[in-house]
């Protein structure tokens, strides 16, 4: 459906992509909304009857395509039956593979780019942390991972205690952090002794001017470099999360990938565009500062030199694999494991864990369906990955994210705007291809 809007002397063409509900930033309620594509950007158009106003909020650059998934497992967080249950970032369904308890909404970094996406969190700031309630939630969790990442977890004095509590119960413990407090080697050793297994750290490139422009100042660059050195010294497996801004640090994609190739403690590199949190401009940025998923893919491909259709093949594989997983409830794989491409470190550079020919055979088998199709897909997987599974996961007893030889590459979409389609499907924070 195409709408035409008159703006001054220009005519703007809008196309409706989806209809559903979205959370109104003003009143906090879920209101009718449309996902629309306009002038190369995807927007959420909210119609709030409580405040009696319509609001158009910028979601992302490029067109969002919702109709990718055929069928998905019921435990994936964006297909829960209750919209309130899915959207409540303070609690978590114990059946989900990853638990993300809220420890703190505070962050001392004061990054300029984060002011766009923390408005809702700051509005709902809690007065204090109920440690016993968090422990109860962890104890009830039925997945394998506890990820402390909302806000800045290292701001909480209870982080070491809660990591130890989760680790003693056999959970993989992860933190998502700005990394500045990890510049203190003693503090990092404290977390490691408590049972911390993995760290996700914000790092936007090897140029201090980047941190002056989008973070809280050049001093952050020095602290983050020291944190990386400490993580390397402790052999703490680490994922780097980089925010890309047009005209500022696109050239850092190749630099960060080369760093990951050289440093074995780096096991993941994720890239995301700057988010304006629904606004058109602010803090010296506007929508032209954003990058689309396709543009980020091209930057990655420019460094890795993959075939042009590799991303599409991987996307097709994960869509068909999700349909199979939906019918096998006793096999649980986090959706975030599929939103990555897996690379092996080789002397000549990165090479895909699954090359294009293997992906084609797997896709063909999964599409065929039935026991025979699934069996053929399994044979393809294990023929290609058998040596890796035996060496890393059997002999060394390592999880994929803990290996020295593999790196995951992700493209993330962080919007700061919540939208549900009529099917109750949440616009996701992680997406490899649209």
Secondary structure by P-SEA (a helix, b strand, c coil): cbbbbbcccbbbbbbbcbbbbbbbcccccccbbbbcccccbbbbbbbbccccbbbbbbcccccccccccccccccccccccccccccccccccccccbbbbbcccccccccccccccaaaaaaacccccaaaaaaaaaaaccccbbbccccccccccaaaaaaaaaaaaccbbbbbccccccccaaaaaaaaaacccbbbbbbccccaaaaacccccaaaaaaaaaaaaaaaaacccbbbbbbbbccccccaaaaaaaaaaacccccbbbbbccccccccccccccccccccaaaaaaaaaaacccccaaaaaaaaaaaaaaaaaaacccbbbbcccccbbbbbbccccccccccaaaaaaaaaaaaaccaaaaaaaaaaaaaacaaaaacccccccccccccccbbbbbbbbbbcbbbbcccccccccccccc
